[in-house]
Amino acid sequence: MSSSRATVEKQSRSLIGEALIKDGVLTPEQLDRALRIQKHLEQQRQLGDVLIELGYATKQAIRDAINKHGSGMRIGDMLVEQGLITPEHLTLALRMQKDRGLKLGEALIEMGAVNERTLLQNLASQARIPYIEPVFAMIEASVLQGISPDYMDKNLFVPFSKSEDGRVTVIINDPKDETALHAVQDLFKGRFDVALGPKDAIKQTIEDYRRFRTERQTDGKKPRVESQEDSIIQLVEHIISSAIDDRASDIHIEPMSEKIRLRYRIDGVLVYKTDLPKDLLPRINSRIKVLAECNITEHQRHQGGRFFFKIGQREYDLRLSIYITVHGESIVMRILNKQTGIVGLESLGMCPSMRERYRSDVLDIPTGVVLITGPTGSGKTSTLYSSLEYSNTVDTKIITAEDPVEYMIDGIIQCSIYDKIGRTFETTLREIVRQDPDIIVLGEIRDRITAETAIQAALTGHKVYSTFHTEDTIGGLLRLIDMQIETFLISSTVISVVAQRLLRRICSLCIAPYSPTQTEVERVGLKVEDVRDLEMKKGRGCKTCNYTGYFGRIAVYELLILNDEVKEAILAKRPAHVIRRISTETTGLVSMREDGIAKVVRGFTTFDEVLSQTPRTFDTRSLRQILQMTQ
């Protein structure tokens, strides 16, 4: 390695470490230790890889830190440290740059090491300018007036919006494209700010504008000049409708120091969509506040609200949270689609043998407590409603107390908690048993009172379903003990605890063969020889999956059905690891990690997802045993 190259890499390592420390991800001591380990490794590895291996940082944390603080880094080093390209890719691209006169980015794209969007996002971060993926519906119409689509197409730029002081944000494809910059300079006389955007999106926007002009001229109408208010209404509608089209559960509109960042939570993971000019923030937020009937003049206090958004015949319920930050008001909108159908038991993701046990040994049992546990967003509600739909027969009365009711099911008596008028959880629980139910559903066990109500209802011959926020099945049992519920009551009423997580599915449109590394295999608790002859799958990333390689989600489960040995361990208040060992040995308990491993081998998901989403276990079975138990 040349001394100049070594110096650059040393500088990039320093910048990455400082960026992670600034974000609170690393301590200086952790950085020093990682650098010492990196220095003494036999094979040279990137600092980012070392930090991930030590458990000090995640890939996403490193990417976020570089995007936020990476303006002093060279683009090649930024891509390497994020794991987006390998050092070998960079070396080859630098050689192509020297030999053929290519730009570094052009070389990387030509060799398939990185796609244009990833490259442009990093170039924008380096230059501290927005990265904007334009869509015609997002553009402020007034900035297009008097500009020929042919002129924009020839010079590859598109105006996006105009600030209050008259400066226009213009999207170009290459920050060093002199032709585009001169054309923009001639049009706006220096009163413009540059953003970067992908070539295909710029060209498609220009084509949509050309079509719009042609249609207006064919109709004998002049292209209308929309007001800024009309344009912002259209922009907000596009943000919401495109999030719904992308199957997002949440929309994040986040003010940064010099731009707005737009992200959607898709399949449980935040996906970066685009930046927007910072000067649009007050107008976007005011429009959303109007929709949610919030106070548009309030900018110092957090606010919340709700509104409905209709696309065709479907109506969506949006819950709004406004949070005051140092850079302005941050908005998150949760999207609820109450018209989504209930998922059947066969579609939940349980392996056939587990599903049959759940049906016969849990759902068909007439009394007892069933707990479904996992963190927020782990799919508990879907499993709960699917279980209720299975039990929803003409000779069974099911009644619920939920906060709020998320899905309506015909044939079930559902109640939504409403504290403001006195319809609290406590008063509802007192009345619920007087309704002569067979099955009682408590949306969540929040405290000792709720837990005692569930136990007492089970003791009087009812079936009770509820949810918990614990890491795994054993944690659900211990949580009841922590709530000071007598162990003899737990062992005599709880028949099952179901723990779960949601893992992203590999995108079927860009799925490809993949060989996991030795580190990946060992980290999930397997041996390399277990998977040596197996072909794994991974998504390459495509437009359909937002270049993530994943589309949709699949659940992994841990089903604990209590037997006498487990009940005795609860009565004796044995520690968690002992109860887990007994459950594994005597009930056939398959951990979420093991269920995830089986789904990796069967081509549903990846080891990355299993590692990031499932609790760590220290007693993973052999792959042969796992596959036998999850048939």
VOGU-3710 file (C-alpha; in Angstrom, 3 decimals, decimal comma):
1> msssratvek> 0,000/0,000/0,000  1,388/3,407/-0,931  2,133/5,892/1,838  -0,355/8,413/0,399  -3,085/5,780/0,303  -2,274/4,726/3,875  -2,512/8,355/4,978  -5,951/8,726/3,365  -7,199/5,541/5,033  -5,853/6,696/8,397
11> qsrsligeal> -7,668/10,025/7,980  -10,915/8,283/7,018  -10,665/5,993/10,058  -10,202/9,019/12,283  -13,199/10,776/10,731  -15,428/7,707/11,078  -14,460/7,220/14,709  -15,065/10,883/15,510  -18,436/10,771/13,721  -19,572/7,753/15,750
21> ikdgvltpeq> -18,412/9,381/18,994  -20,344/12,563/18,106  -23,487/10,468/17,581  -23,036/8,762/20,965  -22,561/5,356/19,333  -18,954/4,916/20,486  -16,905/5,970/23,470  -13,306/7,127/22,906  -12,119/4,049/24,814  -14,071/1,717/22,506
31> ldralriqkh> -12,611/3,429/19,439  -9,066/3,073/20,811  -9,624/-0,633/21,487  -11,074/-1,219/18,001  -8,118/0,558/16,374  -5,648/-1,540/18,402  -7,391/-4,756/17,366  -7,528/-3,614/13,736  -3,804/-2,866/13,772  -2,864/-6,365/14,991
41> leqqrqlgdv> -5,138/-8,383/12,683  -3,300/-10,695/10,291  -5,640/-9,729/7,447  -6,386/-6,006/7,047  -10,041/-5,221/7,807  -12,023/-1,994/7,697  -12,649/-0,207/10,979  -16,392/-0,470/10,402  -16,169/-4,283/10,183  -14,167/-4,417/13,414
51> lielgyatkq> -16,678/-2,200/15,235  -19,581/-4,386/14,061  -17,775/-7,580/15,075  -17,090/-6,161/18,556  -20,746/-5,200/18,916  -19,884/-1,501/19,274  -21,859/-0,354/16,209  -24,273/-1,572/13,550  -24,031/-1,120/9,784  -26,889/1,377/9,942
61> airdainkhg> -25,262/3,406/12,732  -22,061/3,669/10,679  -23,988/4,753/7,578  -25,975/7,328/9,539  -22,814/8,778/11,100  -21,041/9,025/7,749  -24,076/10,619/6,108  -24,239/13,160/8,921  -20,565/13,962/9,438  -18,747/12,622/6,369
71> sgmrigdmlv> -18,162/15,855/4,449  -14,390/15,620/5,021  -14,074/12,073/3,652  -13,279/11,002/0,127  -16,207/9,337/-1,620  -14,374/6,032/-2,083  -13,534/5,790/1,606  -17,128/6,651/2,549  -18,421/3,752/0,455  -15,835/1,291/1,789
81> eqglitpehl> -16,414/2,124/5,456  -20,168/1,624/5,046  -19,554/-1,796/3,539  -21,132/-0,675/0,260  -18,012/-1,584/-1,735  -14,890/-3,577/-0,906  -11,349/-2,165/-0,751  -10,618/-4,277/-3,845  -13,474/-2,551/-5,702  -12,010/0,833/-4,786
91> tlalrmqkdr> -8,499/-0,128/-5,902  -9,792/-1,375/-9,260  -11,960/1,726/-9,748  -9,014/4,028/-9,004  -6,998/2,158/-11,632  -9,852/2,538/-14,166  -10,046/6,227/-13,269  -6,350/6,671/-14,000  -6,157/4,486/-17,125  -9,390/5,486/-18,865
101> glklgealie> -10,069/8,967/-17,537  -13,338/7,887/-15,905  -14,758/9,543/-12,828  -14,513/7,313/-9,774  -18,291/6,991/-9,563  -18,561/6,062/-13,237  -15,964/3,335/-12,753  -17,736/1,900/-9,702  -21,101/1,862/-11,490  -19,609/0,326/-14,653
111> mgavnertll> -18,077/-2,543/-12,691  -21,346/-3,131/-10,798  -19,879/-2,359/-7,378  -22,504/0,256/-6,514  -25,694/1,656/-8,042  -26,236/5,267/-9,059  -28,598/6,094/-6,191  -26,198/4,942/-3,492  -23,357/6,845/-5,122  -25,378/10,065/-5,434
121> qnlasqarip> -26,611/9,857/-1,834  -23,023/9,699/-0,631  -21,899/12,470/-2,980  -24,718/14,643/-1,631  -23,674/13,888/1,964  -20,080/14,718/1,107  -21,105/18,057/-0,476  -23,699/18,758/2,268  -26,496/19,257/-0,267  -29,856/17,449/-0,558
131> yiepvfamie> -30,380/14,250/-2,512  -33,819/14,488/-4,135  -35,588/11,853/-6,215  -37,977/14,061/-8,199  -41,523/13,103/-9,138  -43,627/15,487/-11,223  -46,367/15,530/-8,558  -43,846/16,862/-5,989  -42,649/19,842/-8,028  -43,809/23,393/-7,423
141> asvlqgispd> -45,508/24,218/-10,726  -44,488/27,885/-10,776  -40,759/27,070/-11,097  -41,397/25,293/-14,413  -43,085/28,240/-16,087  -41,361/29,412/-19,251  -38,838/26,558/-19,311  -38,945/24,171/-22,254  -38,878/20,442/-21,436  -36,424/20,017/-24,326
151> ymdknlfvpf> -34,045/22,546/-22,721  -34,186/20,699/-19,385  -33,709/17,349/-21,128  -30,720/18,603/-23,125  -28,985/19,984/-20,025  -30,265/17,295/-17,601  -31,758/19,388/-14,792  -35,182/20,018/-13,307  -36,245/22,902/-11,011  -37,952/21,634/-7,856
161> sksedgrvtv> -39,175/24,437/-5,584  -38,806/28,108/-4,726  -38,068/29,521/-1,280  -39,739/32,545/0,285  -36,793/34,727/-0,785  -37,010/33,544/-4,397  -34,129/31,043/-4,509  -34,896/27,980/-6,645  -33,733/24,475/-5,735  -32,575/22,749/-8,932
171> iindpkdeta> -31,881/19,019/-9,237  -28,927/17,936/-11,391  -27,325/14,530/-11,841  -23,640/15,408/-11,536  -22,252/18,066/-9,171  -19,443/18,736/-11,677  -21,647/18,911/-14,802  -20,592/22,306/-16,203  -23,248/22,189/-18,958  -26,087/21,784/-16,474
181> lhavqdlfkg> -24,650/24,370/-14,076  -24,216/26,975/-16,854  -27,790/26,375/-18,079  -29,168/26,804/-14,563  -27,011/29,901/-14,012  -28,396/31,497/-17,199  -31,982/30,768/-16,140  -31,903/31,832/-12,503  -29,036/34,367/-12,501  -27,265/32,802/-9,553
191> rfdvalgpkd> -30,354/32,647/-7,316  -30,443/28,872/-7,031  -29,339/25,980/-4,826  -28,236/22,620/-6,197  -29,493/19,157/-5,230  -28,464/15,801/-6,689  -30,872/13,285/-8,205  -30,754/10,087/-10,295  -30,716/10,472/-14,061  -33,745/8,239/-14,714
201> aikqtiedyr> -35,888/10,145/-12,185  -34,881/13,517/-13,660  -35,651/12,339/-17,202  -38,984/10,783/-16,156  -40,015/14,021/-14,432  -39,166/16,019/-17,554  -41,159/13,551/-19,691  -44,176/13,829/-17,353  -43,944/17,616/-17,583  -43,778/17,413/-21,396
211> rfrterqtdg> -46,871/15,167/-21,435  -48,712/17,529/-19,086  -47,974/20,527/-21,334  -49,064/18,633/-24,439  -52,350/17,568/-22,832  -53,084/21,134/-21,728  -52,349/22,459/-25,203  -54,513/19,750/-26,815  -57,371/20,786/-24,514  -56,865/24,392/-25,581
221> kkprvesqed> -55,845/25,428/-22,058  -52,833/27,369/-20,906  -50,632/25,618/-18,377  -51,873/27,012/-15,111  -49,591/28,607/-12,539  -50,384/26,976/-9,211  -49,923/28,880/-5,996  -47,377/27,695/-3,427  -50,322/26,541/-1,305  -51,657/24,338/-4,136
231> siiqlvehii> -48,200/22,881/-4,706  -47,658/22,074/-1,031  -51,066/20,354/-0,856  -50,034/18,228/-3,821  -46,619/17,496/-2,287  -48,098/16,335/1,038  -50,665/14,178/-0,757  -47,876/12,602/-2,786  -45,795/11,883/0,345  -48,740/10,094/1,980
241> ssaiddrasd> -49,973/8,231/-1,103  -46,483/7,041/-2,078  -45,938/5,788/1,494  -49,165/3,801/1,248  -48,110/2,443/-2,164  -44,799/1,371/-0,584  -46,689/-0,466/2,230  -45,175/1,857/4,847  -46,431/1,776/8,428  -44,946/5,179/9,326
251> ihiepmseki> -43,882/8,373/7,561  -40,947/10,323/9,040  -40,476/13,961/7,982  -37,294/14,970/9,794  -35,626/18,397/9,854  -31,840/18,302/9,547  -29,493/21,291/9,767  -29,568/21,968/5,997  -32,377/19,819/4,569  -35,458/17,728/5,308
261> rlryridgvl> -35,044/13,957/5,359  -38,016/11,816/4,282  -38,066/8,198/5,430  -40,720/5,464/5,433  -40,838/2,517/7,811  -41,321/-0,446/5,494  -41,372/-4,028/6,761  -40,275/-2,749/10,169  -37,155/-0,958/8,888  -36,687/2,744/8,170
271> vyktdlpkdl> -36,053/3,227/4,450  -34,545/6,485/3,267  -36,619/7,880/0,376  -35,374/11,359/-0,442  -34,346/14,738/0,917  -36,369/17,917/0,480  -35,256/21,568/0,611  -35,193/22,840/4,204  -37,264/25,941/3,332  -40,291/23,693/2,604
281> lprinsrikv> -40,512/22,558/6,245  -42,865/25,300/7,573  -45,252/24,857/4,635  -45,285/21,054/4,836  -45,854/21,091/8,587  -48,602/23,730/8,358  -50,463/21,655/5,772  -50,269/18,507/7,905  -51,364/20,450/10,995  -54,421/21,694/9,098
291> laecnitehq> -55,314/18,128/8,105  -54,992/16,916/11,712  -56,708/20,016/13,193  -53,635/20,932/15,236  -52,639/24,454/16,276  -50,745/25,811/13,242  -49,362/28,757/15,231  -47,789/26,542/17,920  -44,119/25,805/17,313  -42,766/25,376/20,869
301> rhqggrfffk> -44,822/22,458/22,201  -45,182/18,869/21,059  -48,556/18,107/19,503  -50,573/15,096/18,407  -53,500/14,623/16,089  -55,336/12,380/13,695  -56,899/12,559/10,243  -58,250/10,294/7,514  -56,813/9,996/4,017  -58,688/8,398/1,139
311> igqreydlrl> -57,285/6,683/-1,956  -60,046/5,388/-4,209  -62,441/3,419/-2,017  -59,902/2,821/0,746  -59,703/5,090/3,768  -56,600/5,242/5,942  -56,363/6,427/9,528  -53,247/8,550/10,139  -52,026/9,249/13,692  -49,812/12,327/13,892
321> siyitvhges> -46,989/13,142/16,302  -45,201/16,520/16,168  -41,938/16,684/18,107  -39,975/19,901/18,660  -36,282/19,582/17,752  -33,341/21,973/17,515  -33,802/22,060/13,727  -37,589/22,473/13,674  -40,728/20,380/14,030  -40,258/16,680/13,306
331> ivmrilnkqt> -43,360/14,854/12,097  -44,200/11,161/12,270  -47,441/9,803/10,834  -48,542/6,247/11,675  -50,652/4,737/8,870  -53,440/2,388/9,945  -55,414/0,471/7,343  -58,439/-0,910/9,151  -59,704/-2,573/5,983  -56,808/-5,030/5,968
341> givgleslgm> -58,125/-8,566/6,240  -57,338/-10,879/9,140  -54,463/-13,244/8,389  -55,404/-16,923/8,628  -53,444/-19,349/10,807  -51,910/-20,921/7,689  -50,493/-17,540/6,627  -48,922/-16,503/9,947  -45,572/-18,137/9,249  -45,650/-20,972/11,794
351> cpsmreryrs> -44,100/-24,163/10,493  -46,737/-26,909/9,945  -45,817/-28,934/13,043  -45,879/-25,859/15,302  -49,150/-24,640/13,783  -50,812/-28,006/14,436  -49,632/-28,004/18,070  -50,847/-24,419/18,506  -54,246/-25,366/17,112  -54,762/-28,584/19,070
361> dvldiptgvv> -52,949/-27,848/22,358  -53,709/-24,129/22,718  -56,606/-22,841/20,613  -58,851/-25,885/21,106  -58,389/-25,883/24,897  -61,536/-24,256/26,429  -59,965/-22,536/29,461  -56,704/-20,969/30,572  -54,490/-17,979/29,788  -52,654/-17,585/26,476
371> litgptgsgk> -49,997/-14,869/26,312  -48,589/-13,518/23,047  -45,386/-11,611/23,690  -42,848/-9,509/21,818  -41,774/-5,890/21,331  -43,877/-3,247/19,579  -44,193/-4,036/15,882  -43,446/-7,748/16,219  -46,814/-8,888/14,832  -48,510/-9,786/18,129
381> tstlyssley> -51,811/-8,217/17,073  -51,921/-10,236/13,836  -51,353/-13,485/15,743  -53,957/-12,508/18,331  -56,630/-11,655/15,755  -55,862/-14,756/13,715  -56,319/-16,862/16,852  -59,636/-15,158/17,601  -60,851/-15,622/14,026  -60,162/-19,360/14,365
391> sntvdtkiit> -62,223/-19,501/17,590  -64,992/-17,226/16,262  -67,855/-19,714/15,938  -71,610/-19,369/16,388  -71,525/-21,138/19,767  -68,638/-19,086/21,238  -68,915/-15,576/22,696  -65,718/-13,546/22,415  -65,423/-10,139/24,068  -62,490/-7,721/24,022
401> aedpveymid> -61,075/-4,707/25,855  -58,585/-2,995/23,516  -56,708/0,303/23,378  -57,583/0,915/20,608  -59,531/-1,607/18,514  -57,244/-2,114/15,511  -59,356/-4,444/13,357  -63,088/-5,097/13,323  -64,195/-8,748/13,289  -67,827/-9,710/12,692
411> giiqcsiydk> -69,183/-11,902/15,462  -66,867/-10,567/18,176  -67,901/-8,014/20,815  -65,141/-5,397/20,767  -64,674/-2,469/23,142  -62,196/0,388/22,731  -60,835/2,014/25,891  -61,569/5,752/26,126  -60,085/7,277/29,288  -61,422/10,809/28,629
421> igrtfettlr> -65,022/9,762/29,284  -64,201/7,338/32,083  -64,216/4,140/30,027  -60,944/3,040/31,536  -59,269/-0,346/31,462  -60,167/-0,921/35,115  -63,908/-0,190/34,749  -64,093/-2,210/31,543  -62,441/-5,226/33,176  -64,999/-5,174/35,999
431> eivrqdpdii> -67,875/-5,296/33,525  -66,434/-7,720/31,023  -67,065/-10,911/33,025  -70,738/-9,937/33,462  -71,233/-10,251/29,699  -71,196/-14,074/29,935  -68,182/-14,558/27,635  -66,448/-17,784/26,686  -63,283/-16,028/25,551  -61,967/-12,756/27,005
441> vlgeirdrit> -59,368/-10,675/25,197  -57,344/-8,109/27,127  -55,421/-6,026/24,589  -52,367/-5,844/26,827  -51,377/-6,874/30,342  -50,193/-3,515/31,642  -49,971/-4,041/35,379  -50,769/-6,297/38,298  -54,499/-5,470/38,173  -54,773/-6,576/34,545
451> aetaiqaalt> -52,750/-9,722/35,251  -54,911/-10,630/38,260  -58,072/-10,097/36,187  -56,766/-12,472/33,512  -55,847/-15,111/36,103  -59,179/-14,850/37,938  -61,140/-15,086/34,687  -59,251/-18,260/33,789  -59,895/-19,716/37,250  -63,644/-19,251/36,700
461> ghkvystfht> -63,594/-21,275/33,482  -62,901/-18,650/30,824  -60,314/-18,650/28,054  -58,191/-15,474/28,190  -55,898/-14,031/25,520  -53,578/-11,088/26,087  -50,278/-9,600/24,937  -47,066/-8,756/26,739  -43,872/-6,828/26,008  -41,129/-9,315/26,880
471> edtiggllrl> -38,168/-10,719/24,968  -39,208/-14,368/24,847  -41,607/-16,967/26,257  -39,703/-17,490/29,499  -39,608/-13,720/29,993  -43,404/-13,687/29,800  -43,660/-16,124/32,703  -41,076/-14,251/34,789  -42,861/-10,955/34,141  -45,988/-12,362/35,810
481> idmqietfli> -43,870/-13,409/38,794  -42,352/-9,893/38,914  -45,909/-8,528/39,070  -46,251/-10,518/42,299  -48,728/-13,007/40,878  -48,548/-16,167/42,975  -46,618/-18,909/41,204  -49,313/-21,515/41,932  -51,823/-19,290/40,088  -49,488/-18,918/37,094
491> sstvisvvaq> -48,796/-22,651/36,860  -52,481/-23,545/37,173  -53,879/-21,057/34,628  -51,279/-20,225/31,949  -51,422/-22,872/29,229  -49,149/-21,270/26,647  -46,830/-18,360/25,892  -46,117/-17,429/22,274  -43,134/-15,170/21,498  -42,493/-13,767/18,058
501> rllrricslc> -40,588/-11,387/15,799  -41,052/-10,246/12,210  -38,192/-10,816/9,761  -38,035/-9,293/6,309  -38,646/-11,661/3,392  -36,186/-11,872/0,519  -37,554/-9,999/-2,500  -38,760/-12,562/-5,041  -37,901/-10,272/-7,972  -34,188/-9,922/-7,210
511> iapysptqte> -33,471/-13,122/-5,254  -30,071/-14,658/-6,007  -27,820/-17,467/-4,709  -25,590/-16,475/-1,828  -22,839/-18,066/0,246  -22,759/-16,867/3,878  -19,424/-16,113/5,481  -17,978/-18,240/8,252  -18,596/-15,366/10,679  -22,303/-15,183/9,779
521> vervglkved> -22,749/-18,928/10,218  -20,962/-19,035/13,566  -22,779/-15,969/14,905  -26,174/-17,700/14,566  -24,784/-20,678/16,473  -24,205/-23,120/13,599  -21,095/-24,904/12,380  -19,662/-24,161/8,941  -19,950/-27,825/7,929  -23,722/-27,646/8,616
531> vrdlemkkgr> -24,273/-25,299/5,677  -21,342/-26,115/3,403  -23,478/-27,947/0,813  -26,515/-25,664/1,090  -27,337/-22,806/-1,276  -28,632/-19,752/0,581  -30,550/-16,859/-0,965  -30,262/-13,096/-0,769  -31,911/-10,151/-2,542  -29,678/-8,080/-4,817
541> gcktcnytgy> -31,917/-5,010/-4,465  -34,285/-3,618/-7,089  -36,763/-0,782/-7,542  -39,665/-2,905/-6,267  -37,981/-3,516/-2,901  -36,489/-0,005/-2,633  -33,051/-1,537/-3,285  -33,140/-3,299/0,108  -33,323/-6,888/-1,161  -36,420/-7,492/0,979
551> fgriavyell> -40,154/-7,296/0,305  -42,734/-8,199/2,942  -42,190/-9,956/6,244  -42,455/-13,383/7,777  -42,868/-14,212/11,463  -40,602/-16,408/13,542  -42,132/-18,011/16,594  -41,275/-19,578/19,922  -44,208/-21,658/21,184  -44,105/-22,744/24,826
561> ilndevkeai> -46,873/-25,101/25,930  -46,544/-25,604/29,667  -46,182/-29,190/30,914  -45,786/-30,533/34,457  -41,998/-30,083/34,496  -42,243/-26,415/33,494  -45,033/-25,798/36,009  -42,915/-27,313/38,779  -40,008/-25,049/37,794  -42,324/-22,014/38,020
571> lakrpahvir> -43,615/-23,098/41,431  -40,018/-23,411/42,607  -39,166/-19,967/41,127  -36,254/-21,414/39,205  -34,093/-18,901/37,243  -34,817/-18,118/33,594  -32,002/-20,225/32,109  -33,146/-23,279/34,061  -36,788/-22,888/32,976  -35,600/-22,469/29,371
581> ristettglv> -33,460/-25,606/29,571  -36,348/-27,616/31,025  -38,716/-26,257/28,365  -36,272/-27,088/25,574  -35,665/-30,623/26,848  -39,235/-31,585/27,786  -41,669/-29,556/25,650  -39,867/-29,475/22,306  -39,441/-25,700/22,543  -37,905/-24,264/19,368
591> smredgiakv> -36,361/-20,837/19,901  -37,098/-17,878/17,619  -33,488/-17,977/16,467  -33,812/-21,649/15,514  -37,096/-20,998/13,710  -35,336/-18,151/11,891  -32,423/-20,399/10,894  -34,893/-22,882/9,398  -36,505/-20,089/7,388  -33,075/-18,969/6,116
601> vrgfttfdev> -32,260/-22,477/4,893  -35,686/-22,682/3,213  -35,066/-19,444/1,324  -37,437/-17,060/3,117  -35,010/-14,678/4,813  -31,329/-14,107/5,639  -28,904/-14,633/8,508  -28,613/-10,832/8,791  -32,312/-10,636/9,669  -32,101/-13,518/12,139
611> lsqtprtfdt> -29,147/-11,908/13,910  -30,699/-8,450/14,065  -34,217/-9,437/15,114  -34,105/-12,540/17,313  -32,835/-12,858/20,898  -29,463/-14,507/21,269  -29,471/-18,108/22,487  -26,530/-20,142/23,765  -27,910/-23,630/23,174  -28,703/-23,691/19,461
621> rslrqilqmt> -29,398/-27,198/18,180  -27,666/-28,671/15,145  -29,109/-27,695/11,774  -30,319/-31,267/11,239  -32,311/-31,172/14,490  -33,713/-27,716/13,729  -34,975/-28,773/10,303  -36,540/-31,930/11,749  -38,369/-29,973/14,468  -39,663/-27,273/12,106
631> q> -41,136/-29,495/9,395
//
